[in-house]
Amino acid sequence: MFRSASIAFAVSVAFAGSIARAGMGDIFSTLGDLNDPPLYDTSGWSVSSTFSTQTAFFTPDIDAHLGSIDLAALSFSTTASTINVALYESNGVATPGTLVENFGNFSALNPVVNNNGTDLLHIESAEHDLLVTSQEYVLAVSWVSGDSTGWRYSNPIVYGSRSYFRTTDSRWILQTGESASTILGAFELSSFEAVPTPAALPAGLALLGLTSFRRRR
């Protein structure tokens, strides 16, 4: 069963050129072991017209510039659903603080096609802001249109210090304690590293980063 409580958030756009993904999940991750799938639970938080935003509060494991986000966001059914993903600084209260990056709107994965417990919505950061261990952040996933989306739980379960969800009348509801109400959704943030710019590379070697979903292998 999907729980109707907190977690709303940020996924990013395609970018070209002078940066490349460095570490897989090195900034922060609640995903399971690649060698022992599934990477996430079959249940999760509902992102819908009723529970319009779900949030995950977390602190990075390292200081690093954001390269990409991978998110376990699957529709409840085969009906298409659209979500918005964004990353904020935490201001210590219910509502997210300063916006770090709004990654845009994305189609949630199809639960029939992407049903092996390893498929993830993959989003590249366009701004590559520096995330630091001294700052708490909020990943927010918001409903835009279509069917409800399930932001699948972490596997094994990872608890956050607190969580919030936003209702359709814009009220933010706080949930605290190490309980079902503060289970983090399944996601990971990975860093990027600088590489030579396309102009400095031999013709044909410059690669364009594309936003899509990624199948973990």
Protein Blocks (a to p, Z undefined) as FASTA:
>chain_A
ZZddedddddddddehjaccfbehklbccbdcfklccfbdfbdcdddfklmbccdddddf
bdcddfbdcdddddfblbdcdddddddddehiabdcddfbdgbjcddddfklmmnopacc
ddddfklpacdfkbccddddddfbdcdddddddddddddfbdcdddfkopacddedjdfk
lcccddddddddddddfklpcehiaccddddddddZZ
